[in-house]
Amino acid sequence: MKKYINIFNVLALGSLLSMTSCIEEGKDLIAGKGSNFVRIPAASTELNNVGLELSAGDKTADLVEIIRDVTSNAELQSTVTVKLKVDDALITNYNTAHGTTIKPLPTSFYKLSATDVTFNAGEFSKIVQLTIDPTKIVGADYAVGLTVDNAGAYKIRSGLGSALFKIIAKNQWDGRYKAAGVFSHPTAGDRAIDRVKDLVSVNANTVIAELGDLGGSGYYMLLTINPDNSVTVKPSGATPNVDQSYSKNYYDPATKRFYLNYSYNVAAPRIVKETLTRQ
């Protein structure tokens, strides 16, 4: 299954640190001294994005890694259970700090592989997975906050006990594109289009994008990619209408490029001819 995730950029380092903390008995005079800890590497990132391919049916993605840092190999052979809790306060705090309106992912939408995470002998890293039908979250900003609620005899690393994950459903056309073309105005004349556009999933075969160069004025368009790779353009936002009679609108999967020719305003058409190339 194709998935998109940016939370594990510190995993290799985290794993290395855990392995080096498990020093062979007799090799280090301080082995067995001090405290044992658990931590969530993703806590070092304010908001982690977890993306799943947008198609019907349950999909599973790695959500969070938990690591235990131990003082000896003997401790590594012990068993410890770390209890996690879903923490909506993390979302509230993030929204307050950033002026966003992210919502808690409804618990009825998803399942976690575990909230009681047991480290068995020899295990220093555990992964908790999330399972969800991505079609349930299209067009909405949802997140899951997780906090270590109890680590048994272990301590929780300062600042590394909670992490926030935004859950994103993406179809294959979702992404950043370079737009190039011409916007023809009936009285003002032509102007070049040279900008970057984000195409965002609406459903399994539709994305929403800025129309021409008018996103700042609330003009958007819906691009539906049909089975033959032709593209249907429809108005969205402040866009009054879309006329597609100028030329063929289509998507080339080989180059990951949209070829678009459309206009709006029937009385005095504003004509846009542009290509959108995946970055």
N, C-alpha and C positions, 0 to 999 in steps of 0.2 A: 504494500500500500504506500502510495506517495504521501509524504507528510512534510510539514514545514515547521521547524522548531529552532529557537535561538537561545535556549537556556543552558546548553551544555558546552559552552565555550571554555568553561573552567573545569570540566570534568577530568581531563588528563592531569592537570596540575593537582586537583583535589585528590585523585587516586594516588599520585606519587607521594603527596604529603602523608597520606594515611599509611602507605606502605613503609615509608621511612620512619614513621612513628612506632612501628612494630619491630623493635630492635631485638635481635636474637639474644636470648638470655646469656649473661656472662660477657657479652661484648661491650656493654655500656654500664658504667657504675650507677647511673641514675635510672636504669630500667626498673619498672614497677613503681617508681616514685611519681607523685603528682596525681592529677585528676584525669579521668577519661571523659571525652566529650563527644557530642553529636552535633552535626551542622547540616544546613541546607546550602550548597554552593550557590543556587539561584537567588538566594537572599541578597547577594551582592549586586543584583540588577533590580532596579526599581519596579519595572514592569516587564515580564517575560511573555513573549508571544508564542503560542502553541497553535499551529495551523494544521487542519485536516483537509484532505481532498473532499471537495463538495460533491457528494453523490449519496443516494438514498441508502439507508441501512447503517447499522452500527459500525463505527470505525474505532480503532484503539491506537493511542499514541502515548509515548513516554511523557509523563507530566513532570515528575520531580525526582531528583536523586537525593538520598540521605546518606551521609557518611559518618562513620564512627572513627574517632582518633583515639587510639589506645596507647598505653605506656609500655606494654610488653607483649610478646607473643603469647604468653600465658593468658593474658586478658583477652587476646584475640580469639582464643579457643573457648571463651565463655559465651553464654547466650544472653541477649538483652532485647527487650521489646520497647520500641519507641512508639508512643501514641500521638497521632496527628488529629487535629480538629480543623474543620472548615471554618474560616475566620472572615466573616463579612466586614468586620471593622477595618481590615486592610484596604478594602475597596472604598469604604467611606473616607478614610484618611487620604487615599490617593486622589479621589475626586475633589476633596477640599483643597488639596495642595495644588492641583492642576486645572481646576475649573472644568473637569470632565463629568460625564454622566454615565459612566460604566455601571452596569447592574450585576448583582450576584447571579451566577448561572443557576437557574432553578435546579434543586436537587433531584427533581423528577426527570430531568433531562439526561442525567449521566450517572455512571457508576465509577467508583475508584476501586482499583484492584485490592487495596487494603488501606485501613486507617490505623490498625495495630500492626506495625512493621517489626518483624522479628529477625534479628541478626543471629544466625546460627554460627557454630564454630568455624572460624576461618573467614567469615564474611565481614568486610569493612564497608561495602557499598550496597545499597538497595535502591531499586527503582519502583516507584508507584506509577501505575498507568491509569489513564482516563479513557472510558469508553462512552461514545455518544453517537447519535445520528446527526451528522453535520447539517442536514436540511432543517433542523429545528432552530438553528441559530443564525440563519442567513439574515443579513441586514440589521443585526442588533449587536450592541457592544456588551459582551458578557465576560466575566472573569471569575476565577476561583482563587480564594486566598487560603493558604494553608499555614498552620502554626504548630510547632512541636508543643504538645500539651503536657507530656510527661515522658521523661527519658530514663526512668528507673533510677539506678545508682549513678548514672552518668549525668554530667552537667551539659548545658546547652551553650555553645559558643556565643559570646556576646555579639549581637547584631546579625546572627546567622540562624535564627530560630523561626523565621517567618518568610514567606515568599508569595508573590502575587503573579497570577498567570492569566493572561487574556486569551480566550479561546476563539479561534478564527476559522471560519469555513471558507475555503477558497476553491473556485473552479480553475481549470487549466489556463484560462486567459487572464486571471487576476495578476496584476503586477504593474511595474513602472515602464512607461513607453516614451520614446522620443517622438514628438509630433512635428511634422514638417509639411508645409503646404501654403495655400493662399486663401485668404478670406476676402471675398469680393462684395463690397457694399454698393448699392445702386447710386448713391450720390458721392460718397467719400472715396470711392475707388478701391483699389486692391491694397491689402497689407499682408505681409508675410506672417505665417505661423511657424514659430521656432521655439518650442517649449517642451517641458516634461509634463506628462500626464499620468496620474494614477488611475488604473482601471480596477474597480472594486466589484467583487461578486455580488450579484443580486439573487441569482438562482443557479441551477446546474449549467445553464448555457447562456447566461446573460450577465453583462457587466454594465456598470454606470460610469460615464466619463464626462469630462468637461466638453461642452459643445464649442468648437472653434477655439477662441481665446476668451470666452465670455463666462468662465466659471466664477469670476469675481462678481458678476452681476446675477448669479444664480441660474445661468443657462447650462443645462446638462442634457445628455442623451443616453438612451438605453441601447446597447448594442447586443442583439441576439444572434448568436452564431448557429446557423442551421446545419443539418447533416451534410449538405453539399458544400459547406464552408461559405455560402453566401451569407451576408449580414443584413439583418433588418434593423433599421434605425428608427427609434421612436423618441418623442419628446419627453423630457423630465424636468422638474423644477419649474423655472420661469419660462422655459421654451414654449412658445404658443403652438407650434406645429412642426412637422418635418416632412419635406418633400424629397423623395428619393429618385426622381425621374431623370437625373442628369447622366448617370452612368452606373455601372455595376458596383455594388458595395460587397466586398468579400474579404476573407481572411486567408492568408497563405501560410499553412502550417510549417512549410519547409523553412521559411524565413522568419516566422513568428511576426508577421506584419499585417496590419489592417490597411486596406485601400478603401477610402471613404469619399463619397461624392453626394452632397445633400444640401438642402437649403431650408430656411424658415422664413415666415412672413410672406403670405401668398400675394398680397397687393404689390409689394416691392421686395422681391426675394433677396435675402442675404445668402450668397452661395459660398459653400465651403468645400474645398478639395484638399484632402490631407492624407498622409500616411502616418500610421502609428507603428513604430518599430520597438520590439521588446528590448529592454536594457538588461 
